[in-house]
Amino acid sequence: MTASPPTSAAPVKRVLVIDYSQTGQLSAVAAQIIAPLRADPAIAVHVEALRPLKPFPFPWGFFPFFDAFPESAHLRPGALAPLSLRGDEDFDLVILPYQVWFLAPSQPVTAFLQHPLAARLLAGKPVVTVIACRNMWLLAHEKLKGLLAATGARLSDNIVLTDPGPTFATFFTTPAWLVWGRKRGFWGMPDAGLDANQIAGCRRFGLALRDALREGRERLAQPMLEGLGAVRADVRLYISEKAGTRSFYLWGKLLMAAGPPGSWQRRPLLALYVLFLLALIVTVVPVSLSLQALLRPFFKGWLTKMKVQFERPSGSSTDRSPFYDD
């Protein structure tokens, strides 16, 4: 993805898009969203590609994959290569796609939001976040909201796309894709990642943002993507996310004390943690979901409140979708 070429006429609105995608899936989602913006001569789009000084490979490899979790969980990312932005640019809207790494925002996106230029670029600006992940994103988004708040940005909208496969299957298909590059399903399980229809359907968000920019609605407090089915929160996974986040944090502390990323001292601990994580997946997650199913009638009000909270600001309603379906 590259920035749109300059035009002779001064653009009416300027949009900044932050781009980092390890597998290419998130870039494909972002491309669908910004295509209608680029097609409008009154909108100028700048895509800022994030480049870690020490790149994260794809496929990731077994130990490098798990070795990334301590710094991810503790929001201590590796440094980025210099940005093309100076910090004095003025954007009307910021689109921030991000992946979820170990129940936290990906390290490159965290590094950008902690960069000295981020506050200069984002302060007071409306931000549309875009998440593409397996299925657990609730607590990662809470962390990202904290990082955004530190820059003075305003979260205007949130778009969430999750793997359509069964939860248990994705515990195997997603790591197989990331670690070994095997996206095609195996043992009767579906392919990893988003499907083509989900990615193509993101165009509706770009069309809605184009209309909002034309009307100046990015300056208002109301979300621009309400009524487009932008977010569906599965709050049944909240307890599992809490347990996973806690384990990543505690084990991450131990691993960082053992040595820096890539050091041999981490490997025995990482191997031990993988065994612990597998035990967590086959015990805590199914038990948590089973207990919640039994107790759901007693916690219906709490679950409904949580769902509304995590689906803010854009929401899960689809009443405006017919206006933007091609």
Secondary structure, DSSP 8 states (H G I E B T S, - for coil): -------SS--SEEEEEEE--SSSHHHHHHHHHHHHHHT-TTEEEEEEE--BSS---SS--HHHHHHTHHHHHTT----B---S--S----SEEEEEE-EETTEE-HHHHHHHTSHHHHHHHTT-EEEEEEEESS--HHHHHHHHHHHHHHT-EEEEEEEEE--S-HHHHHHHHHHHHHH---S--TT---SS--HHHHHTTHHHHHHHHHHHHHTGGGSSS-SSTTS------GGGHHHHHHHHHHHHHHHHHHHHH-STT-TTHHHHHHHHHHHHHHHHHHHHHHHHHHHHHHGGGSHHHHHHHHHHHHTTT-S--TTGGGT--
